Amino acid sequence: MFQHTDVLLKCALFKNINEKDLGHLLKCLDTYTKSYKSGEYVFFAGNEVNYIGVILSGSAEIIKENLAGSVHIMAFLDPSHIFAEGIVCTRERISPVTIRVKEDATILFIPYGRITKSCGNSCDFHNQLVQNMMMILGEKNFSLNTKIELLTLKGMREKIASFLLNESRIHKSLTFQITPNRNEMAEYLNVSRTSMCRELARLKEEKIIDYYQKSFKILDADALRECLM
């Protein structure tokens, strides 16, 4: 587990927890790990989920399938990202989404009851964990609203601008790497890949953005924001 210490310390769930306390906390939480191959599923929509997951290595994606069988990518999960925290806080704990592994991954699992209830030792770092959990749920609600706003946008340029500005906010930089490839980005935006790539090329020609594969740089943030007006 300690080979993933750096990743865990970057995880929002373990914010403000000292490295020296981490090992004891992981034991207190009764955590365990499991490895997955690319294309495998962690759980499906409709499954009961009794744990929170933390990506230690590799990547995964949150997907949702409609009644017609169409799959839509809701979010991407990279190392230090967590999932299922909102599900375990519901009464039935039934997942409305599916978690699919993109790249071979190792995932840390934490039984939900070990987080929501303080341990018998009343550890200070356990109390910090509960506070972190509350903040994560608030952030996840914000992200969900961002996703809803993105899906309500009609224009291709609007969707791309919204996506890139949000990525810039998350990375706190005008230069950043995105997780999805072009096909996945198109699925996430719910648009045609060909049309999306064409619009990206136009934005590059207009010197509003620059990019190479998954690396992006916003050259003119004001111009990109104007795409949303």
N, C-alpha and C positions, 0 to 999 in steps of 0.2 A: 504493500500500500504506500509505503513512504517514497517509492519511486514517482508517485503522482502528487507529492506534497505541493510542488509549485502550482500545479493545476488547481488543486483544492483551495489553496490560499487566494486564487484569483476568482473563485466561485463566490457569488453574492451571498450564498447561504452561510459561508464561513467568514464573512467580513468582520473585521475587528477581533478575530480569534487568533491568539498567538500560536506560532508554529509548535512551541513546546507543549501546548495543550491539545494539539490536533489529534495525536495518537490516542490519548485518553478519551477524547470526545468520540472518536470513531468507534471505540470499544463500547462506550456508554450507549451509543446509538444502535449497537448491534448490526453494523453495516456488513455488506458482503458485495463481492464483485462478480461479474459475468462477462464473458467475451462473446462477440457476435461477428458473423461474416457479413460482407456486403450483400444487401438484398434480404437479409433476415428481418423478422419483425419482433419487436420487444413486446408489444401487445396490440390488440385490435380494438376498433370501436365496438362498444358493447361489452367489453371485458370489465370485470371488477378489478380495480387497481388499489393495492394496499401499501404502496411504497412511493417514494420520490426517487427519481433517477438523476445522476450527475454524470455527464460525459467526461470520461478521463482521457480517452484517446479516440481518434477516428471521428466520425460524424454521423448524424442521423437527421431525419426530417419528420415533421408532424404533418400528416396528411388527412384529408377528409374526403370521403366518397359520397356522392349524392345518389339518389334513388335510380338514376339512369346508369350508374356505374362509372361516371366520370370522376377522376381523381384530381383533387386540388391541393397544392402544397400550401400549408398554413404558415410554417416557420421552419427555419434551419437550426440545427443544434450542433455546436462545435465544442471542443474541450472547455470545460468549466461551466457550460450551460446546464441548466436543470430542466426537468420536465415532470409533469403529473402533479405539481404542487397545488394546482387549482382543483384537480379531480379529487384528491384525498381529503379536501376540506368540504366536500359535499356530503349529503346524508347517505346516498346510495353508493357513492364512489364508482360509478359506472362511466367509463371513458366515452366521450363523444368523438374522439379522434383515434387515429392509428399512428404508432411510432415505427418507422421503417429505417433500418440502418443503411447509410449511403456508402461509407467506407468502413472497413473492418474496425470495430469499436470495442473498447472496454468500458463498462458502465458500473458505477457504484450505486448500490441500492440501499435506501434508508427506510425501514418500516415507519409508516406515518405516525403510529402511536408513540414512537420514541422521540418525535419532534414536538408533537402537540402537548405532551405531558412532560413536565419537568421530572428529572430523575430524583431518586430518594436522597441523593447527596446535595441537591440544590446547587449544582455547579454554576458559578458565575458565567462561564462560557456557554452553558446550556441555556441560560436566560437570554444571552446575546443571540443565540441561534433562533429562539422564538421571535425576537425583535426583527431579525433579518428576514425571517419567513414572512412576517407581516409586510415588510417593505417590498419583498419580491412579488407578493400578490398584488400590491398596488401598482408596481411597475408592469406586471403582466396585463393588468386591466388597461393601462395606458397603451401598451403594445397592441392589444386587441382593438381598441378604438382606432389606432393608426391603421391597422389592417382593414377595418370596416371603411374608413375614409378612402383608403386606396382603391377598394373595390367599387366605390360609388363614383370614382372619377371615370369619365367617358373617353377623353382624348388620350392617345398613345403618349404624347409628350408629357401630359400631366402626370400619368402613371409613372413614367420613368423619372421625372423630376422629383416626385414625391418619394419614390423608393430611394434614390440617390441621396437626397437631403436627409432622409431618416438614417441611412447608413452612416452618413457623415456625422450626424448627431451622436449615434451610438459609439462610433470610433473616436469622437472628439477631435476630428481632423478632416481637412479637405482632401487628404490623400488616404486611401484605404483599400483593403482587399474585401471583396464580397465572397460569400460562401457558395452561392449557386453558380453553375455553368449557364450558358445562354439558354439551353432548353429548360432548365429548372427555373431560371429567372422569368422566362415567358410564362411558364405554368403558374408561378407565384403571382405574376401580374394579371394572369388570365387573359393573355393576348397571344397573337400570332408571333412565332419566333422570327419569321422573315420580316414582318412589319416592324417588330421591335428593333432588330438589328439595323434596319434601314434608318429608323429614327435616331438610334444611337450614333450612326455615322454622320447624320446631319448635324447633331449637337456637337460632334467633334469638329466638323468642318467649320461650324460657326464659332469655334474656340470657346464654347461654353464648358465643355468637359474634354478630358483626354482619357484614354484607357488602353490597356493591353491585357488581353485575356481577362483575368479576374481582378486586375489592379485598375483602380479608377482615381482620377484627380479632378476635382471641381475647379475649373479655371475662373469662372465668373458666377459666384454664388447668387448675386442679385439677379442676373439674367435667368438663372435656373428657377429662382423663386417666382419670377414674373410669369413663368410657364403655368403657375398655379392660379394666376389671377384671371 
